[in-house]
């Protein structure tokens, strides 16, 4: 489990520190303030490799650079160890004038499975058994680099370029093979899909169908999927949102299953913890799915990971995602971290906010998470309401100005907007006609 992450002379601020809760962590903030940056740095400090360094076909998760190249840069992460042993800090540095990062010299005593869902549909996986480090003649070596999949490689498979052997067969091959062989992973995949469905209790769930062929010239058996009673549809013909959920279910199933196999082969214990980094957790998802994705990921951990504790660190731009946590958010187990521009000159600062239920996604839009001045959907409606509010504060505003603002409101606000109750009463008091 990751306890905290500290960046010194890295990214949009001279210093930034994030303290993580053990269960669900939500990171909010405007574009460009460093949400993905935080996740990339956490990944590197644990795995010692940037995802794009491992797989040059990646278009995200590139090596980060110091804020000031003339000063030392540091990335520190504190990791909680199993049992009652003291937490451990891993520190990576980049010296002035250097063109590369030096990873932590210490090796973690106990670290769980680490999954990273990138915003572009790619995934990275680090397994403490298959990708862990060891000392050899005073040097730190790794059994093999982390598994880094582009979006296409999640589906078609990942190969070792040097040895030309498969590292992962990919979703299309594995899922259909698991189903035809009656493999336990097929059942695990079905459990993951059910847990990730928007409303399985009401029958709106994802379920696997029988593999099928797409054409005479394509000999692959393609998995199919049923959605809310519709289907089966070949997974390649499903929507972007359903494909993203299927890919997530596959990576969790594959990574956990391969970890168990590797632990058995090495005579090692299966890890009691899994940490998932998730960039833009709502990406490609319909509002119904955005409303359920956090609880779904919690349920996947309970249903699929054989008792292993799941820690989720996710960035989001969605007020629905924030609102969806209200029934179960526990400040002892969960955290809301928010990035904002503050100071003069402005710099990005990370704060742990108090999570207070707001009742509706619209109310979350005006919270510190999104900083909108009203919950209206259009800029024009917001500007009209803000102008009208200023007039409400001025008891001496000329009637002509009041009616001009009234006309602006009529052009952009629907009749059901609750602002009309207060505004129409004000117009009548001033002698105007609402």
LOFI-318013 format. One record per residue: residue in one letter; x, y, z of N, C-alpha, C in turn. Coordinates in steps of 0.02 Angstrom, whole numbers, plus 50000, padded with zeros to 5 digits. Example, Ala and Ser with C-alpha at 12.3 -4.5 7.8 and 13.67 -1.06 7.14 Angstrom:
2
A506604971650390506154977550390506604983550390S506424988850354506844994750357506455000250394
This chain:
434
X500424994050000500005000050000500445006250000X500245011249962500605017549961500325022150015X500755024750058500535029150111500585036450092X501125038350059501175045250035501685045749979X501645051249944502085052749887502295060049893X502955061249889503225068049894503655069549833X503515075249801503895077549744504265083949763X504925084049750505345089849764505685092049700X505535098149678505805100849615505595096549555X504995094149558504715090049503504015092449489X503865093949426503185095549408502995102849418X502335104049429502075110949428502185114849492X502515111949543502635115449606503315113549634X503635118049673504285116249702504245110149747X503685109549783503585103849828502855101949827X502715095549824502035093149826502025086549863X501555085749908501505079549947500785077049949X500695070749934500035067649936500045062149989X499565062450036499495057250086498885053050069X498995046550058498475042150033498125038350089X497485037250080497085033050124497155025750102X496985021050145497095013950128496615011050078X496035014350066495535011150022495455015149957X495055020449956494915024249895495185031249902X495565033449851495835040249848495625043349782X495295049249786495065052749727495485059149719X495765060149660496175065949645495805070249594X495675076549611495335081149566495785087149553X495615090949502495995096849484495935098249410X496085104449391496025106449321496545102849278X496445102949213496935100049167497605103649174X498135099649173498805102549174499095103849243X498735102149297498995103549364499375097749394X499365091849362499805086549385499485080149410X498845078849394498535072749418498875066549389X498935066249323499275060549291500005060349312X500295066149321500995066849342501105063249408X500645064249456500705060949521500695053349513X500235050849472500185043649462500815040849429X501075044449379501685042149345502265041749394X502325046749437502885046849485502825041249536X502205040049560502105034549606502295027849574X502095027049511502255020849474503015020049469X503375025349450504095024649439504475023049504X504285026249558504655025249620504585018049644X504015015049632503905008049652504245003249603X504165004449538504394999649488505085001049460X505335007249470505995009349446506035010249371X505455010049337505445010949264504835015249245X504945020049199504375023649169504035019149119X503375019549116503015015049071503235015848998X503335022148976503545023348907504265021148895X504665020548949505345017948943505325010448930X504865006948962504804999748952504514998248883X504015001948863503675000748799503675007248759X504135008048711504185014348672503555015948631X503105011048624502495012348587501975016248628X502115017248691501665021048734501675028448714X501095031648717501045038748702500935042848765X500935039648823500845043048887501355040248936X501365043048997501815040749051502545040949030X502745046649001503435047748983503835049549046X504495049349040504925051249096504805058649114X504725060049178504615066949199505285070549206X505255077149205505865081149207505845085849268X506435087849292506455092449349506145099149332X505895102449382505635109249374506205114149359X506755113249394507365117249384507945112549373X508205112249312508725107449294509375108649332X509455114549363510075116149399510065113749471X509495110949493509435108649562509245101249563X509415098049618509235090949626508485090149630X508235084949598507515083249601507435076549636X506895075949675506785069849714506055067549707X505965061049706505295058049710505335052949766X504935054049819504935049649877504255046549885X504235040149897503595036849911503685032549974X503185032850017503195028750078502715022950069X502975017050083502605010850071502475007450138X501855005550149501675001750210501854994450199X502194991550247502374984550243501864980150278X501884973850263501404969150292501554968450367X501044966550404501124965550476501214972150512X501604972050565501704977950606502384981250595X502734979350541503384982250528503314989550506X503854993350518503825000450504503785001850429X503435007250411503385009250341504085010750314X504155010250248504795011150215504745016650163X505235021050161505255026350112505745024650056X505505025049994505915023849935506025030649901X506645032349887506815038849860507205038249795X506965041649744507325042149680507555049249669X508135050149639508405056849630508655057849558X508675064249539508985066249477509445072149492X510085071249481510585076249499510625081749447X510845087749467510925093249419511385091249362X511175092849301511575091149242511495084049218X511145079749257511055072849237510465072149188X510495067149146509965065949098509555059849117X509655057249177509265051449197509125051449272X508585047949289508405047149359508775041149388X508965041849451509275036249488508745033349535X508555027149524508025024249564508235023149636X507755021549680507925020349750508455014949758X508915015949805509425010849817509145005249861X508665006949904508365001849947507844997849908X507774991549926507264987249897506694986649947X506074987149923505504986649970505474979750001X505314979650066505294973250101504654969350085X504124972950072503484969650059503054974350017X502904972349957502514976549913502034972349873X501424974749864500924970749830500924971849755X500434968849723500324969449651500124976649635X500414979549582500274986449563500004986649492X499404989349483499094990049418498994997449403X499114999349340499035006349319498605006449256X497995009249263497545010149206497645017249180X497955017949121498095024449093497465027249058X497435033749050496835036949022496725035048949X497255033148912497185031748841497005024448826X496835020548878496645013548868497225008748874X497825011148886498395006748898498425004848972X498824999648987498874997249056499604995449071X499794996149134500444993849158500334989449219X500744984149224500674979349279501364977949308X501424978449374502034976449408501854971249460X502184965449455502054959749499502664958749544X502584958649610503164957849654503524951249646X503184946149619503514939749607503854939649539X503504941649487503774941249419504234947049401X504114952949431504494958949413504914961649471X504964957849525505314960349584506064960749573X506414963749623507134964849617507514960049663X508154959449649508594955449691509304958349686X509714956749736510414959049735510854953649703X511284955849658511744951449624512434954849621X512894952449664513554955449664513564962749682X513104964649727513074971649747512644975949702X512404973249646511974976949601511244974849610X510804979649599510094978249602509864976249532X509564970349526509314967949462508584966149468X508244966149412507534964249410507454957849370X506964953849390506844947649353506644949049281X506214953849273506044956449207505674963049217X505674967349167505334973849174504584972949185X504244978249207503514977949214503184976349146X502574974149149502194972849088501814979249069X501974982049012501674988248990501324987048924X500674987848922500254986448865499994992948833X500084993848769499694998848734498974996348731X498515000748711497814998548707497744992648660X498094992648603498044987148555498334980748585X498874981248624499194975248651498774972048707X498344975948739497874972848787497444967748751X497254969348689496804964948651497184959548613X497744961248583498084956648537498684953048567X498894955148626499444951748659500084955848661X500514954148709501144957648720501714952548712X502224954448674502774949948660503434952848685X503894948448703504574950448719504944951348653X505124957548637505424959048572506094955448562X506484954648615507134951548609507094944048598X506654940848636506604933548630506034931248585X505614936048564505044934548520504594929148549X504464929648613504004925048646503434929148677X502844926248683502284930048711502364930948787X502244937048810502224938348881501494938048906X501044939748861500324939348875499974938148808X499504933548807499164931848745498644936948723X498424941148769497934946248752497224944148765X496784949048771496084947748789495734943148739X495814944448675495444940548626495614933148630X496264931648633496484924648636496314921548704X496494924948757496414921948824495674920848842X495274926048833494584925548856494204920048820X494274919648754493934914248717494214907548737X494884907148748495184900848769494954898648838X494894903348884494654901748951493944898948948X493524902048907492824899848902492794892748873X493154891548818493124884948785493414879448830X493924881248870494244876148913493894875348981X493394879648994493074879449060493544881349115X494024885749100494524887849147494214892149202X494514891749262494264895849318494314903249303X494784905149259494844912249242494234914749204X493894910349168493274912349134492754914349185X492714910449240492244912249293492454918749327X493114919649336493354925749367493204931749323X493274930849258493124936349211492374938149215X491954933149220491224934349225491074938049290X491404936149345491304939549408491514946849403X492094948049371492344954949364491864959149322X491614956349267491144960049225490494961649262X490254956749301489634957949339489744963549390X490314963249424490454968349474490534975349444X490794975549382490904981949349490294984449311X489764980649311489154982749275488814988549311X488434992649273488144998749304487604997249355X487204991849346486664990449393486464983149387X486904978749409486784971549400486184969149440X486024972449496485454970349537484794971049500X484774975649451484164976649412484214973549343X484704969249333484764965749270485174969349218X485424975349233485824979149185486554977349197X486744971449172487414969049186487754966449123X488424966149126488824963249073488924955849088X488854951749037488954944549045489274941748982X489734937048989490054934148930489574929648891X489644929748825489284925148781489774920248750X489534915848707489984910948675490424914348623X491054912048615491484914748563491184913648494X491354918148448491084917748380491624919648330X491474918448265491924920648211491624926848178X492064931448157491834937548124491754936748050X492184932548019492154931647947492504925247927X492434923347863492764917347837493524918047839X493764924147833494484925347827494824926747893X494444926847948494734928048014494614921848056X495154918148070495084911648104495044912348180X495084918448205495064919348278494364918248305X494324915248364493704914848401493654921148444X493164925348429493104931848462492604931348519X492794933448579492314933448635491704937848619X491144936048647490544940148640490314942348709X489884947448710489664950148774488924952048769X488574950748824487864952748830487824958848875X487414963548855487334969648894486594971048906X486384970648969485694972248986485184968248948X485324961848936484864957548900484944957848825X485394961948799485504962448727486144958548709X486114955048654486714951548632486584944248621X487114940348613487814942148621488084946148561X488534950848576488854955048525489604953748528X489934952848470490654952048471490984957948508X491444956648552491724961948593492054967348551X492304965648492492604970748448492084975448420X491444973548422490904977848397490554981648453X490774980648514490464984048571490694991348574X490354995348614490515002448620491195003448654X491465009548648492105011048678492075010148754X491525012148785491455011448857491455004148879X491084999948843491054992848860491724989548848X492064991348794492734988548782493224990548837X493164996748861493614998948915493484994848978X492854993748995492684989849054492914982549045X492824979748985493054972948972493804972448978X494164977448953494894977448958495114977849031X494774981949070494924982449141494814975849177X494234972649163494084966149193494614961049173X494834961249111495334956449087496004957549122X496234963749125496894965049156496904962949229X496354964549265496324962449335496344954849340X495934951449299495904944149301496574941149281X496864943549227497504940849202498064942049253X498124948149277498674949849322498634945949388X498034945349415497954941749478498064934249467X497804931549412497914924449399498644922749387X498994926949348499704925649335500124926649398X499914931149441500274932049504500224925649546X499624922749549499534916649587499954910949559X499974910449492500384905249460501124906349476X501354912549470502064914049482502244912649555X501794914449602501934913149672501994905749685X501574901749653501604894449661502264891649633X502464894049575503074891649544503694893549585X503674899349616504254901749655504224899649728X503684896449748503614894749819503534900849862X503244906149834503154912449870502434913149893X502324917449941501654918749966501284923449917X500634922349908500224926849868500154933449906X500224938849872500214945349904499534946749937X499544950049995498904951750028498624958550007X498944961749957498714968449939498814969849865X498364973949839498404976249769498284983749769X498704987449735498614994649727498464996049653X497924999749640497755001649572497785009149564X498185011449515498205018349494497745018949434X497295023749434496785024149381496735031449359X496965032849298496945039649272496295040849235X495925045949255495265047549226494805041449227X494605039649286494225033549297493565033449258X493305039449240492665039749204492735039449129X493345038949103493455039449031493035034548991X492675037148940492245033348894491605030848925X491475032248989490905029249023490295033749022X489715030749008489065034149012488945036249085X488545041549097488415043649167488195038049213X487795033249188487585027749232488195023749256X488695023049213489295019349231489755023549275X489785030049261490185034449303489925034249375X489275033649382488975033549448489125027149487X489315021849451489415015349484490135012949485X490595016249449491255013449438491665012749503X491615017549549492015017049610491785011149653X491145010649665490885004949704491034998449668X491004998549601491144992449563491864990149574X492324994849574493024992949585493124990149655X492784993049704492804990249772492534983149773X491984982149737491674975449735492124970449699X492474972649647492944968149613493474965749661X493734970349702494234968349751493964963049799X493354964149823493054959349870492914952549837X492694952749773492464946649740493024942749707X493564946049686494034942849641494724941749671X494914945549722495614945449743495744941049804X495294936349817495404931249869495614934149936X495294939549955495444942450020495984947750020X496334948749964496844953949961496514960849965X496814965450001496544972150008496714976249946X496214979849920496304984049861496334991349882X496874994749861496935001949869496865005049800X496405009849794496275013249730496485020549736X496895022749688497095029849683496905032049613X496375036149609496075037649544495995045149535X496155047549475496005054449457495335054749421X494995060449427494345060949394494175068249380X493785069249326493495075749309492735075549316X492465070149344491745069049342491405070649409X490915075349410490535076449472490125070349491X489925066249443489555060149459489985055249499X490625054749481491075050349518491135052749590X491225059349600491265062049668490625060749707X490055062049675489415061249709489265053949725X489505049349684489345042249693489635039349756X490145042549784490475039849844490115041849909X489605046249904489295048849965489025043550013X488705038149989488425033350036488935029450077X489545028750051490025024350086490695027650102X490795033950084491445037150096491585037450171X492175034950190492385034650259493055038150265X493105043850300493745047550304494305043650336X494145038150371494665033950399494975029350345X494595028050293494825023550241494905026750172X494595032550163494565035750097494805042950102X495015045650044495265052550044495095055949978X494985062649983494895066849924495475071749922X495885071349869496465075649860496325080349801X496425086849811496235091749761496825096149743X496945097049678497465101449653497165108049631X497465113549654497235120249636497825124849624X497705130149586498205135349578498115140449634X498645141649672498615146249728499245150449731X499205156149764499785160349775499905165349719X500435169449728500615174549679501385174649674X501675172049621501345169449562501005162749577X500475161049539500105154949555500505148649544X500435143949590500755137449585500255132049604X500355126049577499915120549592500045118149664X499505117549702499555115049770499045109549781X499265104449817498845098649830498585098949902X497935098349910497625098549977497195092349987X497185089950048496705084750065496075088050091X495545087750051494925091250067494485086950112X494075090350151493565086950189492995084950142X492855078450140492325076050095491655077050128X491255081750103490595083150130490065081550077X489595077150091489075075650042488705081950019X488575082349953488235088149924487575086349892X487435079849886486775077849864486675076849790X486955081349749486855080849677487515082149640X487595079549580488195081149540488255088549527X487685092049518487715099249506488025102949564X487865100749625488155104049683488905102849687X489145097149662489865095749661490215100249611X489865102549559490195106949510490435113449542X490095115749593490285122049625490725120849687X490935114549698491385113049754492105114649735X492565113549782493275114649769493535109849715X493175104449702493395099649652493405102549583X492905106849567492835109249498492815116949493X492655120249549492725127549553492295131449503X491735128549480491285132449438490885137249483X490695143049454490345148049494489605146449501X489325142749454488635140249459488635133249430X488075129749439488025123049412487705122849342X487605128749311487295128849244487765125749193X487455122749142487845119149093488185123449042X487905129349026488205133648974488535139749005X489045142248972489375148348995488895154248993X488465154448940487985159848933487495160048992X487255154149012486785153949068487125156049133X487745153949142488105155949202488205163449204X488405166349149488515173649147487875177449161X487315175149133486675178449144486475178049218X486565172249249486385171449320486835175749364X487485175849350487945179949390487775187349385X487585189649325487385196649316486755198049357X486275193349353485645194249390485765194349466X486235190249490486385190249561486665196949584X487075200049542487345206549560486775211749565X486295211249520485725215949522485305214649585X485245208349605484855206749665485155210149727X485805211049726486145214149783486065221749783X485825224449728485775231749721485035233749720X484785235949777484075237749781483895243749739X484385247649718484255253649679484385252749605X484475246649583484605245449512484025248049469X484155251749416483615254349373483195248649344X482545250049336482095244949309482305242749240X482575247349200482795245649132483355240449135X483805241149183484355236349190484085229549213X483585229749259483275223549283482955219849225X482575223349183482215220049129482695217649074X483255221249066483745219049018484055212349040X484215212049106484465205649133483945200249128X483315202149138482765197349133482725194349063X482815198549013482805196148944483385191348932X483965192848960484545188348952484395181548983X484095181549042483925175349075483425171249034X482925174749006482415171248966482735167848905X483285170548882483595167648823484015161448836X484205160248901484675154848914484455150048969X483975152049012483775147749067483115144249052X483055137849065482415134449056481925136549111X481285135549098480775137649146480835134049213X481135128049213481165124049275481755125949318X482185130449296482765132449336482525135849400X482775133549457482535136049521482715143349533X483165146249494483345153249503482745157849488X482275155349447481695159449428481265161249488X481235157049539480805158349597481015164949630X481655165449643481905171549676481885177549628X482085176349566482145181849519481465184849501X480965180649487480305183149469479985187249525X480105184949587479845188749644480175195649647X480825195949632481185202349632480915206949577X480805204249518480555208249462479875211149478X479435207149509478775209549527478825215249579X479275214449627479365219749677479585226349644X479985225649591480225231749559479735234649510X479165231249501478635233749458478685231249387X479095226349375479155223549308478695217649299X478655215049239478235209349223478675203249211X478645198149255479065192349246478905188549181
